[in-house]
């Protein structure tokens, strides 16, 4: 393997292993139709977001969904740590931009992995590691990210928000956030392989007036959970599903999903 390829793979694995959440964030959530803007990838969590250095080779797909139309945006991707995706909405309405990364394998030390399990409600995996005496052993984890951002061009809010992309793990909003006002209730459904996911922890951040709040809610048997969108500003919803790996040399496979929207 050539040296530049070794460096590329190392940087790729290092970048992914550092990220907890990954999401697309636009400079504004209410652009006009025909107005060009650029979205940036951020990683970390709602309390400590950081620029994410993107390589186009890391992205499996990125597209714009509006009503029944789908536009492939991969040609619009740029390497870098800011303004990595250029977009223009050709028509007004609710818009959904999705991005899926390629999966990568990273080595995670035992303490960080155990902390991650506790923070994301993955108690069964933690207890399994404890019972099998491997809490102090690092893991090889294969991870991939699935992120969605809902935006609004113009005043007419439509049904685009309902669209199911078909991600392995997916967050579905059951109301259009651009028809809501602060104080109303927002229900969500979490799907795993197309079916409702019971008992998984969903994290929700709200960033408003430089104040960040966070809550964790577990899904019901029908995969649903809800929260009161008490403030305007940025909302980030995230969920993780982790399963044992059948691949030699990989212990766990994690699927990390996020959804971002804003309230006026």
N, C-alpha and C positions, 0 to 999 in steps of 0.2 A: 504494500500500500504506500502510495506516495505521501510525502510529508504534509502537503497542503490538505490532502484528504483526511489525514489523521487529525490535523488541527480543526478542520471543519466538523468532523464527527464529535470531537471532544467539546467544542463550543456548543454544538447542538444539544448534546446530552446535558451539559452543565446548565444551559439556559432553561431547559425544560424541568430539570430536577429542582431548580430554585422556585419555580412558579407554583403558587397555590391555586389562585383563580386566574383566568385569562379572559379578557373581554375587549370588545371594540367600543371606543368612545368617540363620538363626533364632537366638533367644537360647538355645535348647536343642534338641538333635537327638532327644530321647527324651521328648516330651510324652505325657501320658495322653490317651486318647480322651475327647472332650468338653471338653478344656482349651483355652481361647482363648489365642493367642499372636500375635505380630507379627514378620514377617521384614523385614529391612532390606536395601537394595541397597548393595553396596560396589563400588568400582572401584580400579584400580591394578594391584597384583600382591600375591602372598602376603607380600612383605616390607614393603610400604608401602600397606596398604589404607586407603581413605578413604571417607567417606560420599558417596553419589551422590544428587544432588538430582534427584528424579523429577518429571516432569510426566506425568499420565495419557495425554496425547496422544502420548507417545513409545512407548507399549506397544501392540503389535499383538494379542497374546494372552497370557493368564496363566491357568493351570488346575491343578487338583489331580487326580491319577490314583491310583486304588487298585483293584487287581484289574482288573475290566472296567469300572469306573465312571469317569466324567470329570465334574468340576464346574468350571464357568466361574467364575473368581475376579475378573474385571475390575471388578465392582462393589465389590469390597473394597479396591481400590487407593486410596491417598491421596497427594496431592502432598506433597513434603517431602524431607528428607534422612535420616529415620530412621523405622523402624516403618511402612513404606509399604504393607505387605500384611497384613491380618488374616486368620487362618485358624483353623478348628476341625476336627479330625479326628473324624468322626462314629463311626468304628469303628476297632478296633485293626488293626495290621498295618504292613507297609512302605508308605510313602507317597512319591509323586513329585510335586513341584511344578515346573512349567515356566513360563518367561517368554520371550517373543520380542518384541524391539523393532521399531519401524518403522525403515526405512533412512533415513539422512540423508547429505547430501553435505557434506564439510568440506575446507577447504584446509589442507594439511600442508606445512610448510617442508621443504626438501630434506634438511637434516641430520637432523631428527627422523624423517623417513620412512626414510632409509637406516639409521638406528640400529634402527628397528623391524624392518626386514627382516632385519638381522643377528641381532637378539635372538630372532627367531622362526623362524630357519632357512629363510627365504624367499630362498635364495641365487640361484635362477634369475632372480628378478625384479631383484635387485640387479645381477647380471651383465648382464642385458638393459639396464638403465638405464646401466650403465657403457659397454657396447659401443655404445649409440646416443648417447652423449655428453650424457645428461640428468641425470647424478648431482647436478648443482648446481641443478636446476630443481625448484620445488615441485610438488606433485601435487594433483589434485582426487580425493578418495577417497569412494566411497559405502560406508558400513559399516552392519552390523546385528549384533545380539547374540542368542545363543540359549543360555539358561542353564537348568540343571536342578539341583535339590537333592533328595537322598534322605534321608528321615527314618524314624524307627521309633516307632510307638505300641504300647506293650505288648511282650511278649516274643516273640510269634510272627512270625517273618520269612517273608514270602511272595515270590511271583515278580514283584511289581510292578516290581522293579528292571530286569527284562528289557525293559520296554516300549520300543518304537521309536516316537518321536513323529512322525518324518518331517521333521525340520529339514533344511535343505540340508547343513549340517555337523553331525554329531551324535556324541557320545561315549556308547558303550554299555558298561556294566560287565557282565562275564560271571559274576560271583559276587555274591551279596548281601553288601554290606559289613557288614551287621548279623548275619551268621553267621560272620564272620571274627574272628580274634584277632590281635593284633600279632605280626609275624614271618611271617605267611602271605603267599602270593603273590596279587596281584590282577591278572587279565588284563582288558584293554580292547580294544574294536574301534572304530575310527574310520570312520564312513561319510560319504561325499561323494555327494550326490544318490542316496542309497540303496545305494551300492556301496562296498566296502572301499577305503580310501585308502592308497596305498603311499608310503613315503618322506617322510611329513610329521612335523614335530617336535611332540611332545606335551610340555607342561610340567606338572610336578607339584610342588605345595607341600604341606608338612606343618607345621602350627603346633601345638606341644605344649610345655607348661610355659614359655611365652614365648620359645621358641626356634623359629626358622623355618629349614627346610631346603628346597632346591629341586633338582630334577633334570630333565634333558631327555632324552627317549627318542624314537627314530624308529620309525615303524611298519614292519612287515614287508610282504611282498607281499600277504598276506591282510588287511591293514589292522589287524593285531593288534600289541599291545605289552603288556608286563606289568611290574609293579614289586612289590617286597616292601614291604608296609605295616608298616614296622618299629616304628612308634610309634602310640600312641593319639592322640586329638586331631582337629583339623580337617584335612581333605584337600581340596585344590583341584586339579582337572585342567583344562587348557585347550588349545585348538588353534585355529589360524587357517588359513583357506584364502583365497587371493587370486587373482583372475582379471582379465584385461584387460576393460575396459568397452567396450561397443558404443554407449554413450550419448554423444552430443555433449557436450563440456565436462566429462566425467568420465574419468579415466585408469584407475582401478582400482576393483574391487568387492571388499570384504573381508567374510568371513563368520566371526564369532568365537564360538566355542562354549566353554562351561564346564560342569563338573559338580562338585558339592560333596557331601561326606558326612563322617561322623565315625566314629571307632572308640573304644570304651570301654577 
